[in-house]
């Protein structure tokens, strides 16, 4: 079927994203404590990934974000997986999300997830931005995976979700690789108190994205709900914003567990939308029940 382009739809209404895919997979009993995180299941139990996407669509999500966040040539290569197999797993992530979309929500969309360099390191550095690579090194890291996932747009995926970017160097790297490709993407940063996790002004990242035609929305993910409104206001002042915070709990990279209590409240979505968010959802520790409540509050009826 022919679905409306996401970039056109968000000019007229708010679109509801999914929640934390890994959270749902863990809830279903899967062990995601390895450095490959949910990416491992693309290889070991792909049916579980598709089922999780279906559950989010059943709950009211309109966009499935693929399980490719943690998939990189370097990360899987450390486990002895060759490059051809990694490329196949990247494509599989899109195929599984698209199959769930087509079965449950054929008017919906698939966002191919492009996780940060820190996700490959698996040490929590996407929440700090203290990388050991410069812009050139980050471009070289992102380029092969971006090339593969960009090739799926129009062939299962509808958009790239460039997610959890913690510093301006990585913003520059991914935007440079994206610029001129004609592939639609949203850019979502890991931020706190109106600044990137590396401490730089969030406005600088937003301004950098403004010059790239491929970027359909800019915002934050895996930030706390308390920080989401500030980020939505900053991004929304320049154009469409994307906001999908985590539960507000803290990630312990040593124990590989979330700590504290959830502060995610779907009632907050009204403030995000009023500030300019047109793509709203949740990230880590946000489940289908939260997405269901969020969709009800947004009032999507299509």
Secondary structure, DSSP 8 states (H G I E B T S, - for coil): -----HHHHTTTS-EEB---HHHHHHHTT----STTTTHHHHHH-HHHHHHHHHHHHHHT-SEEE-TTTT--HHHHHTTT--HHHHHHHHHHHHHHHHHHHHHH-TT-EEEEEE--HHHHHTSSGGGT---S--HHHHHHHHHHHHHHHHTTBTTTB-EEEEEEE-SHHHHHHHHHHHTTS---EEEEE-EETTEETTS-BHHHHHHHHHT-TTEEEEEEESS-HHHHHHHHHHHHTTS-EEEE---S-EEETTTTEEES-----GGGHHHHHHTTEEEE---TT--HHHHHHHHHHHT---
